[in-house]
Amino acid sequence: MKKIPLIVVFLVPLLCDSAFAEDWPTYMHDITRSGVSGEQLQVPMKETWVFKSTHAPQPAWPAPAWRDYWHHRRELRPLVTFDRAFPPVIAGDALYFGSSADDKVYCLDAATGNIRWTFFTEGPIRLAPTIANGKAYIGSDDGIVYCLNAGDGKLIWKRRPAPKDQRLPGNSRMISLHPIRTGILVDNNIAYCFSGLFPEQGVYRCALDANDGSIIWQDPVDNISPQGYLLASRQRLFAPTGRTSPAVFDREKGNYLGMVETEGGAYTLLTPDTVISGPGRRVGELSLTDTDTKERIASFDGLRMIVNGDMAYMLSENQLSALNRTRHIELARQRHVLNKRRAAIEEEWKKLRRSGNGEKRQELAKEIESIQTEADKFTQLMDGCYLWKSECVFPYAMILAGEILFVGGDDMIAAYRADNGEELWTAGVSGRANELAAANGSLFVGTDKGMMYCFSAPSVPRRGYVRSSVERNPYPQDDLTPFYTAAARQIVDQSGVKKGYCLVLDAGEGRLAYELARLTDLQIIGIEPNPIKVASARAILDNAGFYGSRIAIHQGSLADIQYVNYFANLIVSEKALRTGEVPANSAELARILKPNGGIMLIGQPAQIPNNIDSLTRTTLDSWLEQQPFSKKITVENNGLWASVRRGALAGEGEWTHLYADVNNTACSKDRIQGPMGVQWFGKPGPRNIVDRHHRPMSPLYKNGRLYISANDGIIVADAYNGAPLWEIKVPFSRRIGALKDCGYMAVTDEYLYVTGEDQCQAFHVETGENAFILYASQSNPDNKKDWGYIAVVEDQIFGSCTKPGASFYELSEETCDMLEGDFREMIYSDSLFSQDRHTGEVLWTYKNGAIMNSAITIGDGQMYFIESRNSTTLADFDGRISAHLFCAGDAYLVALDLQTGKTIREQPFQFPFEHIMFLSYADQTILAVGTYNQGRFVHYGLYAFDAADAKLKWNNSYQGEEIGGTHGEQWQHPVIIGDTVFSRPYAFNLHTGKQENYKLHRGGHGCGGLSASASYLFGRGANPRLYEIHEGEEKGTPLTLVNRPGCWINIIPAGGLVLLPESSAGCTCAYPMQLSIAFSPRD
């Protein structure tokens, strides 16, 4: 094969200001992120040194779902991976990287791996530094741009692009509301960056003078969520946006110029005429887009690309290849013209479907076929542009140094000849080799285990293994040692708080924070105004291996830093411990203390060293008088302590069953009022969440805990800060198609009840420990049934028996199809029962006909359900039947006494439902809602019955969308707020059935159901939206623009919050993030 010369043609003018031929001064070498260096590395190479960080990287975003069932896409790849390892940059004889684990910038001796200096920021550093003109530029999750002297790490200047220092729990850390997730691009003595993730909360584009940090331009951006390394051409900036396409801005003034058409992903590469972006929301796809038109002109089955002159090298999951890029793009542009023409004709052809003009449609069809044939010819010619393809199992990183391609894989790196794809050399590393750099005759490798490797020529002496030491006793062993140990132990014992977020006021040198970290799993934030003490605390805690991931020290006071409401599970004071002075600013402390059990604990242990001032009872009593919450003084052998415990928020609601309550109102009655702001965001991510199109059960909320249904398991988080509390596996508990079945979880003050097969397990809400197991009350022990319906009222638990395996469980494309469309099957039960929810004692059973699981409700001491006794239903064998067969005669509305199970009344009624049916209860009214086809449209029927005699009070109906819909057009669940029924898009009076003057324009298409608080409706209108309730039309207000809710109900207004745990698992649509997020009211 002919050897192709590798010449850097277009990159040289775009290198960073201080880039030398042998340097690698910014991520992927230069501001186009080319990954190309003129460094002539020779193989084989040998390991020269290894640096091991105290902590492995802590990536912001967890793995994606395994697959997208709806679009038949398997093995989805993560799209935002810039912080899976520590990316190295090299300038002169120094190597630099930032840490997402301990919040530090590191400078190593590039020849030995020894640490030269480090610098602390106040948040994780997720992207590589940039080195220019002897300065190091860093962006941190604390929302600040830092400029350091590259030689000694001294701060030259810093700048916060956002107007305020606002902080909240994000990605499992306390970070800025406006983190810098684009790195810092430096060119022509200007430093560019973006700050913020949530456009509705403020995202800022910024250009700074690289010498002194003065602002050149700084403006808000209202439509993007920037995440990924910035790129630049001579006139433009390109900002990746996480899972979506890069945005384009004018370099001179920062004006927004539009979005590049791609399949998304934070990996981006810039050439003079194209943008390459990926790996795409589909499976491993790179998009090639024209920089002028922003139109995508080609796509590649690949994950990484290197462009060097006429050549392009592409890395995929298991292949490395080379192609003539210039020829390929020329052909791609011609094919793109044809494809655009074909698409326009196809649109015209679709418009003619109902016009009856068959002759014209045939002409257009022939033209479409002709164009496609011509386009296929170009595709074949494009395939001929490949010069070689080689097997390659190193898919995570790729660079070009001289004439050698270096690639990174699992526990190994490799080198290939660029001219023919021959594998030349491999070497082992520990972990996934996500980051590569070449400089000074060496290859540098960063792995996901926090390892940094240097490989050099065999003649270079081996320097060995460099590892940061950890001090087991970082503080002096003096009179204060037992004092702090006793104080921490008493704080933990008296508060009982071991998980969540702890705020240590006036944290000093971090000694109390350290002792608390040793005893708990708390994420500890120390706030201290004295910069000397801050520096000392950080150094000591870092030496102990606790800094960053467990403890962070913020410099300032509560007047300087605006922490989000409600975040602190525990607030303590080191100053009060050391000096006897109690904290001031009671109103601010009250604002940030977590509802439902947050504790402030101020005091001292009994044994006080001579150099410590005692805290007096009078001082504590005076301090307690200023506190608004429940409080007490503890005086005993353990010392003197004052505790303040915050209860539930006034007017908070809860969500304890599938549709909020046993009444199935889908309304929490929470009195939350907008506007809303982000309260916390991050985990859980989509990996272990049930696929969205299988429509799993809603989350639950009670007493400050958020319960999230996972794949055969439950994840429990603190509702106010997202901190993980516990997680359990519950085999065979996953139940999908909740709208066609019923919930499988219910929560009380003490227990979370979870059903699976014939069991209902009770878990302690505080610990997740299994308390006991209940079993479905079987009418025939020899014919075991599964536990179907579940509800809890006071000391009774209610259930139903379904045929084994009746509930939808399997995740598959076929199951998605079974849940969508008209006349699909639903799940019914053969019997009902009630047990003592503590002991399992059977209180009563009921068995007669078949009971639709989605049409069971409870209200005012009675259970109501729709029962079918027709022969077709009774002859069914698998526990699944469509609504039109279930309702085809001999159907009854039945009422049972909750205490005894005795039938109070039954009312025959001919329901017209064909696709779905729901039953709810409110204010002495039983409401049945379902759908049926009439002509070309689906219709919703509403039937209200008087609970006193089960007689029909009123009925109403309305026309919905066209029949045969596949996105929820025929199965919307009603919401009841007070005396109003909302059945999307209309509202009806609960007592009269009169349609009210209200119409909800949801936005987006049909998936997802509505939920409600006392004042608002919530639903999916592309993004999560809040809908106000008033007369007239309502379009809703997006809570955020960055994510998509699930395909059923997962927006839960409860606890004075709006909770939105991740439920878009498997979604490959264009949304910047997949995350759990919560919102709280903002002034």
NUZA-310600 format. One record per residue (C-alpha): x, y, z; residue in one letter. Coordinates in steps of 0.1 Angstrom, whole numbers. Example, Ala and Ser with C-alpha at 12.3 -4.5 7.8 and 13.67 -1.06 7.14 Angstrom:
2
X,Y,Z,residuo
123,-45,78,A
137,-11,71,S
***
This chain:
1083
X,Y,Z,residuo
0,0,0,M
13,34,-9,K
25,54,21,K
7,87,25,I
27,117,37,P
12,131,69,L
16,169,68,I
-2,194,91,V
-19,216,66,V
-45,237,83,F
-38,234,120,L
-7,254,124,V
-23,289,124,P
-48,278,150,L
-25,265,177,L
-26,281,211,C
-4,311,216,D
24,294,234,S
23,261,216,A
57,247,207,F
61,218,183,A
69,195,212,E
42,208,235,D
6,197,241,W
-7,229,257,P
-44,223,257,T
-69,195,253,Y
-62,175,221,M
-33,198,214,H
-49,230,199,D
-81,250,197,I
-95,229,169,T
-90,198,192,R
-72,181,163,S
-52,156,184,G
-23,160,159,V
12,167,169,S
44,171,149,G
62,152,177,E
80,122,161,Q
75,94,187,L
93,62,181,Q
81,28,191,V
86,6,210,P
84,27,241,M
88,18,277,K
70,30,309,E
91,58,324,T
70,68,353,W
35,63,368,V
16,88,389,F
-13,76,410,K
-38,101,423,S
-52,96,458,T
-87,94,442,H
-99,81,409,A
-119,106,387,P
-155,112,398,Q
-174,118,365,P
-204,141,365,A
-226,118,345,W
-233,81,350,P
-236,56,321,A
-266,57,298,P
-293,31,295,A
-283,-1,279,W
-306,4,249,R
-334,23,233,D
-362,-2,228,Y
-385,21,210,W
-360,29,182,H
-344,-6,183,H
-310,7,193,R
-287,-14,214,R
-255,-7,234,E
-260,30,238,L
-227,48,244,R
-221,76,269,P
-221,110,252,L
-205,133,279,V
-172,117,289,T
-148,145,292,F
-141,138,329,D
-138,100,329,R
-100,104,333,A
-76,133,341,F
-67,148,307,P
-30,158,306,P
-16,189,290,V
21,195,286,I
41,227,282,A
79,227,284,G
90,203,311,D
57,203,330,A
25,183,328,L
-7,197,341,Y
-41,182,349,F
-72,191,370,G
-90,167,393,S
-127,161,396,S
-121,142,429,A
-100,166,451,D
-107,199,433,D
-70,206,426,K
-49,216,397,V
-17,195,395,Y
16,204,380,C
40,174,376,L
76,173,364,D
71,157,330,A
103,139,332,A
98,123,366,T
61,125,375,G
69,142,408,N
45,169,420,I
58,205,415,R
28,223,428,W
-9,221,433,T
-37,246,436,F
-71,242,452,F
-103,254,437,T
-137,251,454,E
-152,225,431,G
-144,196,408,P
-122,204,378,I
-137,184,350,R
-118,196,320,L
-81,200,312,A
-62,233,319,P
-49,254,290,T
-14,267,291,I
-5,299,273,A
21,326,277,N
34,310,309,G
0,310,325,K
-24,281,333,A
-61,287,328,Y
-86,265,346,I
-124,264,348,G
-140,248,379,S
-174,236,390,D
-172,264,416,D
-181,287,387,G
-147,305,386,I
-121,310,359,V
-86,308,374,Y
-54,322,359,C
-22,308,376,L
14,312,371,N
23,280,352,A
57,279,369,G
48,281,405,D
9,278,407,G
4,313,422,K
-29,329,415,L
-26,358,390,I
-63,365,387,W
-98,349,389,K
-132,358,375,R
-167,345,381,R
-187,350,349,P
-221,346,367,A
-233,376,386,P
-238,358,420,K
-221,331,440,D
-250,306,442,Q
-244,270,452,R
-264,238,452,L
-259,200,453,P
-250,190,417,G
-235,157,405,N
-231,146,441,S
-211,177,451,R
-218,212,464,M
-211,232,433,I
-219,265,416,S
-253,269,400,L
-231,281,371,H
-203,256,368,P
-177,260,340,I
-180,228,319,R
-164,241,287,T
-128,245,298,G
-110,277,289,I
-100,283,253,L
-71,308,250,V
-62,324,216,D
-48,358,206,N
-46,367,243,N
-83,362,249,I
-97,336,272,A
-132,322,263,Y
-155,302,284,C
-192,295,292,F
-207,293,327,S
-238,275,337,G
-259,245,326,L
-295,256,329,F
-305,283,305,P
-336,293,326,E
-313,298,356,Q
-286,317,336,G
-259,306,312,V
-232,331,304,Y
-208,334,275,R
-176,352,284,C
-144,366,268,A
-117,378,291,L
-84,395,287,D
-60,366,292,A
-35,389,311,N
-56,404,337,D
-91,388,335,G
-109,420,325,S
-141,414,307,I
-141,419,269,I
-177,407,265,W
-200,388,289,Q
-237,380,281,D
-264,356,290,P
-274,328,267,V
-310,315,269,D
-310,284,247,N
-281,261,253,I
-265,240,280,S
-228,241,273,P
-208,210,282,Q
-176,200,264,G
-144,216,252,Y
-147,249,233,L
-133,250,198,L
-124,280,176,A
-119,290,140,S
-107,324,131,R
-141,340,134,Q
-162,316,153,R
-165,297,186,L
-181,263,188,F
-196,252,221,A
-206,215,226,P
-238,211,245,T
-236,176,261,G
-260,152,244,R
-271,177,218,T
-254,196,189,S
-227,222,192,P
-237,259,192,A
-219,285,171,V
-210,320,183,F
-192,350,168,D
-157,354,184,R
-157,392,182,E
-188,399,202,K
-201,365,212,G
-233,367,191,N
-252,335,188,Y
-252,321,152,L
-272,289,155,G
-267,252,161,M
-247,227,141,V
-267,198,127,E
-254,166,144,T
-265,136,163,E
-251,150,195,G
-223,143,219,G
-196,163,237,A
-168,151,215,Y
-161,177,188,T
-134,183,162,L
-130,213,139,L
-116,215,105,T
-115,246,82,P
-147,235,64,D
-164,210,87,T
-174,202,123,V
-171,165,134,I
-192,157,164,S
-202,126,182,G
-205,98,192,P
-241,105,186,G
-272,96,205,R
-275,66,182,R
-249,39,184,V
-214,52,177,G
-220,78,150,E
-199,108,140,L
-216,136,122,S
-198,157,96,L
-213,191,93,T
-206,220,69,D
-194,250,90,T
-210,275,68,D
-245,260,62,T
-245,241,96,K
-261,212,77,E
-249,176,82,R
-235,163,50,I
-222,129,61,A
-221,105,90,S
-196,78,100,F
-198,47,121,D
-172,59,145,G
-163,73,179,L
-132,95,173,R
-116,111,142,M
-82,126,134,I
-79,149,104,V
-46,157,89,N
-45,174,55,G
-63,152,30,D
-64,123,53,M
-89,113,80,A
-84,85,105,Y
-115,71,122,M
-117,50,154,L
-148,29,160,S
-157,2,186,E
-135,-24,169,N
-119,-8,139,Q
-93,18,129,L
-95,31,93,S
-81,58,70,A
-98,76,42,L
-92,103,17,N
-111,130,34,R
-110,156,7,T
-125,133,-19,R
-150,118,6,H
-164,153,15,I
-166,163,-22,E
-188,133,-28,L
-207,137,4,A
-217,173,-6,R
-230,161,-39,Q
-250,133,-23,R
-263,158,3,H
-278,179,-25,V
-295,149,-39,L
-308,138,-5,N
-322,173,2,K
-340,172,-32,R
-354,138,-24,R
-366,149,10,A
-385,179,-5,A
-402,157,-30,I
-411,131,-3,E
-428,159,16,E
-448,168,-15,E
-457,132,-20,W
-470,129,16,K
-492,159,11,K
-509,143,-19,L
-519,112,0,R
-555,125,6,R
-559,145,-25,S
-567,116,-47,G
-541,127,-73,N
-527,92,-78,G
-510,101,-111,E
-490,129,-96,K
-480,107,-67,R
-467,80,-91,Q
-446,106,-110,E
-431,118,-77,L
-425,82,-66,A
-405,76,-98,K
-385,107,-93,E
-377,98,-57,I
-365,63,-69,E
-343,79,-95,S
-327,103,-71,I
-321,75,-46,Q
-304,55,-73,T
-281,84,-81,E
-274,90,-44,A
-265,53,-39,D
-239,57,-66,K
-222,84,-46,F
-224,63,-15,T
-205,36,-33,Q
-179,61,-44,L
-176,74,-9,M
-169,38,3,D
-141,37,-21,G
-124,65,-4,C
-112,42,24,Y
-75,34,20,L
-72,8,48,W
-91,-7,77,K
-75,-25,106,S
-90,-44,135,E
-87,-23,166,C
-101,-29,201,V
-90,4,217,F
-120,27,212,P
-116,53,239,Y
-89,77,227,A
-68,85,196,M
-41,110,187,I
-16,113,159,L
21,120,167,A
43,122,136,G
34,92,115,E
20,70,143,I
-16,68,156,L
-19,60,193,F
-51,46,207,V
-64,38,241,G
-85,8,253,G
-93,-12,284,D
-60,-17,304,D
-40,-12,273,M
-27,13,247,I
-15,6,212,A
3,23,183,A
-5,19,146,Y
12,30,114,R
-7,59,99,A
2,49,63,D
-11,13,63,N
-28,6,97,G
-2,-19,108,E
-2,-24,146,E
33,-16,159,L
32,-17,196,W
11,-23,227,T
15,-16,264,A
-5,-23,295,G
-20,3,318,V
-43,1,348,S
-78,11,338,G
-95,25,307,R
-71,47,287,A
-94,76,281,N
-68,104,275,E
-37,106,255,L
-11,133,248,A
23,134,230,A
51,159,239,A
88,161,246,N
95,127,230,G
70,110,253,S
35,96,253,L
12,105,283,F
-18,84,292,V
-46,92,317,G
-69,64,329,T
-102,62,347,D
-85,49,378,K
-67,81,384,G
-34,69,369,M
-11,91,348,M
15,72,327,Y
46,84,308,C
60,62,281,F
94,72,265,S
122,58,244,A
139,28,258,P
170,49,265,S
152,71,289,V
158,61,326,P
128,47,345,R
117,70,372,R
93,47,390,G
60,50,407,Y
48,83,423,V
19,82,447,R
5,108,471,S
9,96,507,S
-21,97,530,V
-17,108,567,E
-36,86,591,R
-34,112,618,N
-32,145,600,P
-38,166,631,Y
-15,169,662,P
-21,143,689,Q
-27,168,717,D
-53,177,743,D
-77,186,715,L
-77,151,700,T
-101,135,726,P
-121,168,727,F
-129,167,689,Y
-134,129,689,T
-160,132,717,A
-177,162,701,A
-181,144,667,A
-194,112,684,R
-219,131,704,Q
-231,151,673,I
-236,119,654,V
-253,101,683,D
-276,130,692,Q
-286,139,657,S
-287,104,642,G
-276,120,609,V
-251,100,590,K
-260,106,553,K
-267,137,533,G
-250,171,536,Y
-234,187,567,C
-225,223,570,L
-197,232,594,V
-198,269,603,L
-165,287,609,D
-148,255,601,A
-113,267,611,G
-86,242,601,E
-112,215,594,G
-107,194,625,R
-144,189,634,L
-152,182,597,A
-125,155,597,Y
-138,137,628,E
-174,138,614,L
-162,124,581,A
-146,95,599,R
-179,85,616,L
-204,91,588,T
-211,91,551,D
-219,128,551,L
-208,151,523,Q
-193,178,545,I
-191,215,536,I
-170,237,558,G
-173,275,555,I
-145,297,569,E
-138,334,563,P
-101,333,572,N
-81,325,540,P
-51,313,561,I
-72,288,579,K
-89,278,547,V
-55,270,531,A
-44,251,562,S
-76,231,563,A
-75,221,527,R
-39,210,529,A
-44,189,561,I
-76,173,548,L
-60,166,515,D
-31,149,532,N
-57,128,550,A
-73,118,517,G
-106,134,526,F
-106,166,507,Y
-129,171,477,G
-149,138,476,S
-158,139,513,R
-150,174,526,I
-148,208,509,A
-138,240,526,I
-154,272,511,H
-139,305,518,Q
-163,332,529,G
-194,335,551,S
-232,329,547,L
-234,365,536,A
-210,359,507,D
-221,325,495,I
-258,319,486,Q
-265,282,493,Y
-297,268,480,V
-327,265,503,N
-332,233,524,Y
-300,215,516,F
-284,209,550,A
-292,177,569,N
-269,188,597,L
-255,221,607,I
-228,224,634,V
-203,251,644,S
-166,246,651,E
-163,281,664,K
-190,274,690,A
-170,242,699,L
-137,260,703,R
-147,294,716,T
-182,291,731,G
-195,317,706,E
-228,307,690,V
-235,313,653,P
-253,344,642,A
-276,349,611,N
-304,326,624,S
-327,334,595,A
-301,322,570,E
-295,290,589,L
-332,284,590,A
-335,289,553,R
-309,263,544,I
-318,237,570,L
-335,207,555,K
-372,202,562,P
-384,169,576,N
-356,162,601,G
-328,186,594,G
-309,194,626,I
-287,222,639,M
-266,210,668,L
-245,235,688,I
-226,227,719,G
-195,212,736,Q
-187,178,752,P
-182,176,789,A
-144,174,791,Q
-131,208,779,I
-94,214,776,P
-79,244,794,N
-74,265,763,N
-111,262,752,I
-137,287,763,D
-168,271,778,S
-202,275,762,L
-228,286,788,T
-264,276,793,R
-274,312,792,T
-258,317,758,T
-275,286,744,L
-309,296,757,D
-306,330,741,S
-296,315,708,W
-324,290,709,L
-350,318,713,E
-340,331,679,Q
-346,298,662,Q
-380,292,645,P
-382,254,647,F
-385,227,673,S
-357,230,698,K
-343,216,730,K
-313,218,754,I
-294,186,764,T
-275,187,796,V
-259,155,807,E
-226,138,814,N
-218,142,777,N
-218,180,779,G
-240,209,769,L
-258,208,736,W
-287,227,719,A
-305,211,690,S
-330,226,665,V
-350,202,644,R
-370,213,614,R
-403,197,607,G
-423,195,575,A
-429,226,554,L
-463,242,559,A
-487,229,533,G
-464,202,519,E
-481,174,501,G
-470,138,496,E
-472,111,469,W
-476,77,485,T
-492,57,457,H
-491,55,420,L
-515,83,415,Y
-506,103,446,A
-531,87,470,D
-555,58,474,V
-581,80,457,N
-561,81,425,N
-565,119,422,T
-529,123,408,A
-528,155,430,C
-505,158,460,S
-524,189,473,K
-490,205,480,D
-493,242,483,R
-461,250,465,I
-460,284,446,Q
-437,294,417,G
-415,306,402,P
-392,276,405,M
-355,272,405,G
-332,242,405,V
-328,227,440,Q
-304,198,431,W
-294,177,402,F
-275,145,393,G
-280,109,402,K
-296,85,397,P
-289,85,360,G
-306,62,334,P
-285,31,336,R
-306,12,362,N
-339,30,355,I
-367,12,337,V
-369,21,300,D
-391,51,294,R
-414,36,267,H
-423,7,291,H
-440,34,313,R
-430,23,348,P
-446,33,381,M
-443,69,393,S
-418,79,421,P
-431,82,456,L
-425,109,483,Y
-431,110,520,K
-413,127,549,N
-384,140,529,G
-376,108,511,R
-379,102,474,L
-385,66,463,Y
-376,58,427,I
-385,26,409,S
-355,9,392,A
-350,-23,373,N
-361,-49,399,D
-351,-25,427,G
-357,7,445,I
-334,37,448,I
-341,61,477,V
-327,96,479,A
-330,126,501,D
-357,147,483,A
-341,180,493,Y
-305,175,482,N
-305,143,461,G
-281,125,485,A
-284,87,482,P
-299,71,513,L
-302,34,503,W
-307,11,474,E
-320,-24,473,I
-327,-51,447,K
-362,-66,448,V
-363,-95,423,P
-393,-97,400,F
-407,-64,413,S
-404,-45,381,R
-438,-38,367,R
-442,-19,335,I
-472,-5,316,G
-484,12,349,A
-513,29,331,L
-527,-5,320,K
-521,-21,355,D
-516,-6,389,C
-488,5,412,G
-465,-20,430,Y
-453,3,457,M
-468,22,486,A
-451,41,514,V
-461,49,550,T
-443,66,579,D
-425,34,588,E
-423,12,557,Y
-420,11,520,L
-442,-18,507,Y
-430,-34,474,V
-448,-63,456,T
-432,-89,435,G
-447,-122,424,E
-469,-134,453,D
-451,-114,479,Q
-452,-79,494,C
-420,-69,512,Q
-418,-42,538,A
-386,-22,541,F
-377,2,569,H
-379,37,553,V
-348,49,572,E
-324,20,564,T
-339,-1,536,G
-337,-32,558,E
-363,-58,552,N
-387,-58,581,A
-411,-86,570,F
-428,-102,541,I
-465,-104,534,L
-481,-129,510,Y
-511,-125,487,A
-542,-140,503,S
-549,-170,480,Q
-584,-183,475,S
-569,-216,464,N
-534,-223,479,P
-528,-249,452,D
-533,-223,425,N
-509,-195,436,K
-516,-160,423,K
-494,-129,421,D
-499,-98,442,W
-515,-72,420,G
-531,-40,434,Y
-516,-24,465,I
-528,4,488,A
-524,12,524,V
-549,30,547,V
-540,33,584,E
-532,-2,596,D
-547,-20,566,Q
-530,-31,534,I
-551,-39,504,F
-542,-62,476,G
-555,-82,447,S
-546,-116,432,C
-536,-117,395,T
-528,-147,374,K
-491,-156,376,P
-471,-135,351,G
-501,-114,341,A
-484,-80,348,S
-461,-68,321,F
-425,-75,332,Y
-403,-81,302,E
-384,-52,286,L
-386,-56,248,S
-396,-40,216,E
-426,-64,216,E
-437,-52,250,T
-435,-15,239,C
-458,-24,210,D
-482,-42,234,M
-486,-11,255,L
-492,13,225,E
-521,18,202,G
-558,9,203,D
-575,-21,219,F
-544,-32,238,R
-547,-56,267,E
-548,-45,303,M
-543,-64,336,I
-571,-76,357,Y
-574,-94,391,S
-595,-124,402,D
-599,-113,438,S
-593,-86,464,L
-582,-89,500,F
-571,-69,530,S
-545,-77,557,Q
-531,-62,588,D
-501,-43,573,R
-479,-52,603,H
-487,-88,608,T
-502,-101,576,G
-534,-113,593,E
-560,-117,567,V
-590,-94,574,L
-612,-102,545,W
-612,-115,509,T
-636,-108,480,Y
-640,-129,449,K
-667,-127,422,N
-659,-115,387,G
-628,-100,371,A
-616,-66,385,I
-597,-42,363,M
-565,-32,382,N
-565,4,369,S
-601,8,380,A
-598,3,418,I
-600,33,441,T
-606,40,478,I
-625,68,495,G
-642,75,528,D
-641,40,542,G
-650,22,510,Q
-633,5,481,M
-647,10,447,Y
-639,-10,415,F
-653,-19,381,I
-659,-56,378,E
-667,-77,347,S
-688,-108,348,R
-693,-114,311,N
-683,-148,298,S
-655,-136,276,T
-637,-121,305,T
-643,-149,329,L
-630,-174,303,A
-597,-155,299,D
-567,-175,309,F
-537,-151,312,D
-550,-122,333,G
-549,-98,304,R
-578,-84,284,I
-587,-54,264,S
-611,-28,278,A
-636,-33,249,H
-640,-70,258,L
-640,-63,295,F
-668,-38,292,C
-688,-58,266,A
-718,-64,289,G
-723,-75,325,D
-701,-48,340,A
-706,-34,375,Y
-695,-6,397,L
-690,-23,431,V
-685,-8,466,A
-670,-27,496,L
-666,-18,532,D
-629,-12,539,L
-630,-27,573,Q
-651,-59,566,T
-649,-64,528,G
-686,-68,527,K
-704,-56,496,T
-723,-24,502,I
-737,-20,468,R
-731,-29,432,E
-745,-10,402,Q
-746,-25,367,P
-734,0,340,F
-726,-3,304,Q
-692,15,300,F
-682,23,264,P
-645,20,270,F
-623,3,245,E
-587,12,252,H
-582,23,288,I
-603,28,319,M
-595,46,352,F
-614,50,385,L
-608,79,410,S
-625,92,440,Y
-630,127,454,A
-656,145,475,D
-683,118,476,Q
-679,113,438,T
-666,82,420,I
-652,92,386,L
-647,67,357,A
-627,79,327,V
-618,59,296,G
-615,61,259,T
-632,46,228,Y
-632,52,190,N
-658,71,172,Q
-652,76,135,G
-616,87,128,R
-610,100,164,F
-605,87,199,V
-630,100,224,H
-627,104,261,Y
-658,95,282,G
-662,108,318,L
-688,92,341,Y
-694,105,377,A
-713,84,402,F
-726,94,436,D
-707,75,463,A
-738,73,484,A
-758,52,460,D
-735,45,430,A
-760,62,407,K
-748,82,377,L
-746,119,385,K
-734,131,351,W
-714,120,321,N
-696,140,295,N
-673,133,266,S
-649,150,241,Y
-631,143,209,Q
-594,136,211,G
-568,129,184,E
-569,105,155,E
-573,68,163,I
-544,44,162,G
-520,68,180,G
-488,54,194,T
-479,81,219,H
-505,81,246,G
-534,97,227,E
-559,72,241,Q
-548,67,277,W
-545,99,296,Q
-552,96,333,H
-574,123,349,P
-563,148,376,V
-587,160,404,I
-579,193,421,I
-606,203,445,G
-638,202,426,D
-623,203,392,T
-614,173,369,V
-587,178,344,F
-588,154,315,S
-563,167,290,R
-568,192,275,P
-600,202,292,Y
-614,208,327,A
-648,198,341,F
-667,205,373,N
-665,174,395,L
-701,177,407,H
-719,188,375,T
-697,176,346,G
-699,211,331,K
-669,218,309,Q
-650,248,322,E
-633,276,304,N
-598,260,303,Y
-577,244,276,K
-542,231,281,L
-518,233,252,H
-492,209,264,R
-466,213,238,G
-448,182,223,G
-466,150,214,H
-487,127,235,G
-464,107,258,C
-465,113,295,G
-494,119,320,G
-503,148,341,L
-497,153,378,S
-508,181,401,A
-503,202,432,S
-530,223,448,A
-523,251,424,S
-506,237,392,Y
-506,209,367,L
-473,194,356,F
-465,174,325,G
-443,168,296,R
-444,194,269,G
-411,184,253,A
-394,195,285,N
-410,193,320,P
-436,221,323,R
-457,238,349,L
-492,247,338,Y
-511,274,357,E
-548,270,364,I
-570,299,352,H
-597,307,327,E
-587,304,291,G
-558,289,272,E
-526,277,290,E
-494,268,273,K
-472,261,304,G
-438,273,315,T
-408,250,312,P
-392,241,345,L
-360,235,326,T
-349,232,290,L
-322,206,295,V
-341,173,300,N
-371,153,291,R
-395,137,316,P
-405,100,313,G
-434,86,292,C
-458,83,321,W
-459,102,354,I
-426,112,370,N
-430,149,378,I
-440,148,415,I
-450,180,434,P
-445,171,470,A
-426,182,501,G
-427,218,489,G
-406,207,459,L
-412,196,423,V
-393,163,420,L
-383,149,387,L
-361,117,391,P
-346,103,359,E
-372,85,338,S
-360,91,303,S
-339,59,302,A
-334,48,266,G
-343,81,252,C
-321,90,222,T
-338,123,214,C
-321,157,214,A
-320,168,251,Y
-287,180,266,P
-288,159,298,M
-303,128,313,Q
-305,134,351,L
-326,135,382,S
-335,170,392,I
-356,188,418,A
-370,224,419,F
-380,246,448,S
-397,280,450,P
-376,311,443,R
-383,346,455,D
***
